[in-house]
């Protein structure tokens, strides 16, 4: 087990470091540190509503109805 002056101990430590780096990399990827997801600011409900109107997902009448709801609720729900 301890051949060549502790060579096995050194390799064991390198394997622990290897797996630690792999786990930390997965944690960073999972939290979005390497993606563009964390780079964008969060849209407000009114911004989402305006974007949907501009893209044609909502008619102007639906936009007005939902905007009234947002104004009534203080912008907390869409």
N, C-alpha and C positions, 0 to 999 in steps of 0.2 A: 504494500500500500504506500509506503514512504520510500520509493525507489529514487535513485539519482538525486539525493539531497533535497527532498521535498518537492520534486517536480509535480507530483500528483496533487499536492495542496494548491499550487499555483494554478493549475488547469481548472480545478474545482472552483476557485474564485472567479476565473474568467467566465465560466459558464453561468455563474450567478449574475455577473455583470451583464452578460449577453441577454439573459431573460429579463432583467430589470430594464434594459434599454428597450426591448420589444414591448413590454407592458406600458412603459411611459409613452412610447410612440403611439400605441393604440389609444391611450387616454387623450393625448393631444388631438389625434384625428377625430375621435368621438366627440370631443367638445367643440370642434370646429376651428381650431387654431390654425390649421393649414388651409382651410377652405375659404371661399368668398362669403360664406354665410355670416361670419362675424364682422365683415367689413361694412355691411350695409346697415344704416340706421333703421330702426323699427318704424313702420308706417303708422300714422294715426288712422283711426277709423274714417275720418273725412277724406284723407288721402286715398285710401282704398276705394271709397265710394266714387271719388272723382276719376280714379284710374279705370274703374269698371264702366263708368259712363263714357269715357273717352274711347275705350276699346269696343263699345257697342254691346256689352253684357247687360246693361240696363237701359231702359227707355228714359227719356226726360221725366215722364210722370213718376216712374218708380224711383228715380233719383230724388225727386222732390219729396216723395213720401218718406223715404228713408232718411233724408237730411232732416226733416221735421222730427223724426224719432231721435236722431242723434242730438239735435239741439235740445229736445225735451229731456233726454237722459244725461246730458252733459258730456256726450262723446264717449261714453263708457262701453256701448254695445253697438254692433252693426246688424 
